[in-house]
Amino acid sequence: MKKAIMAMLMLGLVVACQKVPLTGRNQLVLIPNTQMLPLSFTNYKEVLDTSKIVRSGGQEDMIKRVGSRIQKAVETYMAANNLSERLNGFQWEFNLIESPQVNAWCMPGGKVAFYTGILPYTQNEAGVATVMGHEVSHAIAEHGNERMSEGLLANGLMQGGQLVLGSLSQNQRSQTNALLLQAVGAGLPVAYQVGRALPHSRAQESEADKLGLIFMSMAGYNPQEAVSFWGRMAKAGSGQKPPEFLSTHPSDERRIRDLEKQMPDAMKYYQKSR
């Protein structure tokens, strides 16, 4: 009996493997969008309901404008690569939240939150496009689903390789919601991070950089601004960051070096957009 259950579980894991657009990396995605997107939209609304949303003004206009241009670039890119079906169910939304947090994130399904605390670092619209393209890329590459799938497995919340929301207790539902929020904007518990999530997260950040550079270029923003933005972030965090092997992000030096390597291809997209 145990062997049969394990066989079914392994079959589910194999079926759930897919490839990340552009990079081709294999990833484990266990939660179908029929479950993931409603969960995402509910959590996004709860964040908005408990936050101070900027409803007007130049900064809010800029976030909406950049978001719209990045959205169109994503849709064009996915259509050109026969991947439009991966956008099924997306309900794009771009909101600016009044908060000192230096942060931005994108929920599965295209739900973006930008915090005013990051705007001094973006400095201009192309800087916002750098961050927007990066965060949207996490959703396009289904990194949130991937991180959450691994977190659910690690916390024993999967049943036969599937998340069955209807059978979860209230406490398990709370854990599931917390994992989703962590998957798009924060880390998992340290014991899980070091052993599994952090190496994946670094790979995911690099993928988001690469895809984001393409999306911002297609949207008509100079991709060279991405190097300037991450250079400012590097100076802001100088002397305060842990070693790379204990970080969810690539080192600043590695990130900038990788972006510079990808710049010739990104500039081709940028030139076509003008």
N, C-alpha and C positions, 0 to 999 in steps of 0.2 A: 504494500500500500504506500509506504513512504517513498519507495523508488518511483512509483507511478506519479505521486504528487511532485517529486523533484523533477521528473521528466517533463511534466506539464509546465512547471515553473520555468525550466530552462528553455522550453520551446517558446514560452511567452517572452522571455528575455531576448531570444534570437529574433523573433518577429518584430520586437520593439526597437531593434537597432535601425538607425538610418544615418544618412550622411549630411554633414553641414554644408550648405551652399558655399561655393567657391573653394573652401579649403579641402573638402572631401573627407574630413575626419569622421570616423564612426562615433556615434553617440547613442546612449541609451535613453529612450523617451518612452515611458510606460503609461503616461496619462493621455488619453485621447482628448482632442480639442473640444469634443462635446461635453467633457467634464472640466477641462482646464480653463476654457475661456469664461464660462459663467462664474467659476470660482474667482478668476482674475478680476472680472468686472465688479463683482460684489465687494471684493477687498479694496479695489480702487475707489469705489464710491465711499466706503467707510473711511478711507484716508482723507478724501476730500471733505467729508462731513465733519471731520474732527480737525481740519486745518483752516488756516486763513488764506483763502484764494484771492489772488490779485485779479480783479474783474475788469480793470481798465488801465489806460496809460500806455506809454511808449514801450515799456518792457514787456507788458502782457501782449501787445500787438506783435512785437518781435518774436516772441515764443510761438505764437500762433502762425505767423508768416513762415518762419523757419521750419516749423513742424509740417506745414502744408507742402512746402517745397521738397522736404525730405521724403514725405509720404509719396509724392508723385514719382520721385526718383526710385524709390523702392519698388513701386508698382511697375514701373518701366523695366527695371532690372530683372525682376522676377518673371515678367512676361517674356522678355528676351531670352531667358534661360529655361523656359517651359516649366516654371515653378509657381505660377499664379495660384494653383490650388492650395498652396501653403498659406495663402492669405485669406482663405475662406473663413468667414466668421469674424474677421478683424473689424473693430469699431474704433477707428482712430480718434484720439482725443489728446489735446495738449494743454496742460494747465501749469500756471506759475503759482507757487506757494510761497507766502511770506514767511521766511525762516532763515536764521543765520547758518543753517547747515550748508556745508559746501558739498552739494549732492544733486544728483538727478538720476532718474531710473525710468524704465519702461516695462510695464506689465505685459505678459502674453496677451496678444490681441490688439496691440498698438496703443495702450493707455500710458501716456507719458506724464511724469511729474518733474518739474524743474523747480529748484529752490533758489530764492533770491540771493542766498549766500554764495552761490557759485558765480554770479554775474560779474563781480569784480575781477575774477580770473579769466572769464571768457573775453571780457573787454569790448568785443565788437560782435557783429552778427555772424561773421565767419567763425568766431570762437564758439558761439552758441551752436552753430551748425556742426562743429567738431564734436561737441558733447552730444548733441541730438542724434547725429548719425551713429555715434558709438553706442548709445543706449538703445536706439531702435534696432540696431544690429543684434543685440542680445535677444530681442524678441524674434527677429527673423530667423536667427540660428537656433531658436528654441532652447537657449541656455537656461532660462528659468525652469522650463519643464524638465530639462536634464538634471539640474541641481536638485529640484524638488523630488524627482524620481529616486535619486540616490539617497536623499534625506529620508524619504518615506521608508525605503528599504532598510536603512540603518536604524530607524526608530520603530520598526516592526509594524508599520501602518499599511502595508500592502497585503492583500489577500490573493494568493495564487498568481502573483505578479500583476494584480490590478488594484486600483483604488476604488473601493465600493463605498461611496459617500453615504448612501442610505443606511449602511450598517455600522457606521462609526458612532461612538459615544460622543457626548458633548465635549469631553476633555480631548478626545482624539481629533474632533473637528477643530478645536482651538489650536492643537498642535499642527494640524494641516495648514490652517490659515497662517500661523506663525512661520512655518517652513516656506510658504509662498513668499511672504514679505522678505524673509531672509534671502531667499533665492534671487530676488531682483534687486536687493539693496543692502544686505548685510551678510555676515558670515554665519556659518553653522557652529555648533559647539566645538571647542578646540580639539578634543580627542578625535572628532570626525574630520575636522579641517586638515590636520597635519597628515593623517593617514590616507586621505582620499580626496577630499574636496579641493584642497589648495592647489595641487598640481593641475587638476581639471580647470579650476577657476583661472589660473594663469593662462592656460591654453585658450580658454573662452575669451579672456580679455584681449589676447592677441588677435583672435578671430574677429572680435568686435572692432578692434582698431582697423583691421584690413578691410572689412566690409564697410565700416563707417567712412573710411577715406574715399571709397568708391561712391557711396551715396551722397556725401557732401559735394563731391566733384560733379556728379551728374546733376545735382541741384543748383549748380552754378556758383559754388563757393570755392575759392582758391584753396586747394588741399595743403598748400604750404603753411597755412594758418594753423594746421593741426600740430605741426612741429613747434610753432611759437607758443601755442596754448600749453602743451605738455612741458615745454621748457619753463613756463611761468609756474606751473604746478610743482615742478621739481625744485625750484628755488623756494617756493612757499613751504615745502615739506623738508627742506634740508636739515639733516641731523635728527629728524624725528621719526624716521621710518625703520621698520625691522628689516633684517636680512631678507633677500628675495625668496629664499626657500621657505620662509614663514609668512609670506605675503600673498594675498589673493591677486595681486597685480604684478606684471613684469617690472623690473627695475626701471627707473626713469631713463637710464642710459640705453638699456636694451630696447625699450619702447620707441625712443626717438630714433635709434639706429635702424630699427625695423621699418618705421614710417619713411625714413629717408630712402631706404631700399625700394619701397613700394611707390615712391613719388613719381617716377617716370610713367608708370601705367596710369596712376591717378591723374596726372596732368593731361593725358590723352582724353580721358573722360571729361575733364574740365574744359579743354579746348572745344570739344564737340558740343558742349552745353552752351557755349557763348554765341 
